[in-house]
Amino acid sequence: MAEETYNGYCVKCKEKRDFKGTVSVSKTGMRMAKGPCPVCGTTVNRILGKA
């Protein structure tokens, strides 16, 4: 899967950030974009909906 840009909330920075991430499916069957925060490097997740 190719990397795309998503907008998600960084818990460490306490701000919404655009991050480059890949889409994966969680244990509960939800699609989520996962990637590093460009400022602090913490993993940022964004839930996209049902797979």
C-alpha positions in Angstrom: 0.0 0.0 0.0 1.2 3.5 -0.9 1.8 6.2 1.6 -0.8 9.0 1.5 -1.2 12.2 3.6 -3.9 12.2 6.3 -4.9 14.6 9.0 -4.9 13.2 12.6 -4.7 14.3 16.2 -1.3 14.0 17.8 -1.7 13.2 21.5 1.8 14.3 22.4 1.6 17.7 20.6 -2.1 18.1 21.4 -2.7 19.4 17.9 -4.1 18.2 14.6 -1.3 17.4 12.1 -0.9 16.2 8.5 1.1 13.0 8.5 2.1 10.5 5.9 0.8 7.0 6.7 -0.3 3.7 5.5 -3.8 2.2 5.8 -4.2 -1.0 7.9 -7.1 -2.9 9.4 -7.4 -3.0 13.2 -8.5 -6.1 15.2 -12.1 -4.7 15.3 -12.3 -4.5 11.5 -11.9 -0.7 11.2 -9.6 0.8 8.6 -7.1 3.1 10.1 -4.3 5.3 8.8 -1.1 5.0 10.9 2.1 7.1 10.6 4.6 9.2 12.5 3.9 12.8 13.6 6.2 15.1 11.5 7.0 17.3 14.6 7.6 14.9 17.5 7.7 11.4 15.9 5.0 9.9 17.9 2.7 7.4 16.1 -0.5 9.1 14.9 -3.7 7.1 14.2 -6.8 8.2 12.2 -9.8 5.9 12.0 -11.3 5.9 8.5 -14.3 3.6 8.9 -15.4 0.0 8.3 -13.2 -2.1 6.0 
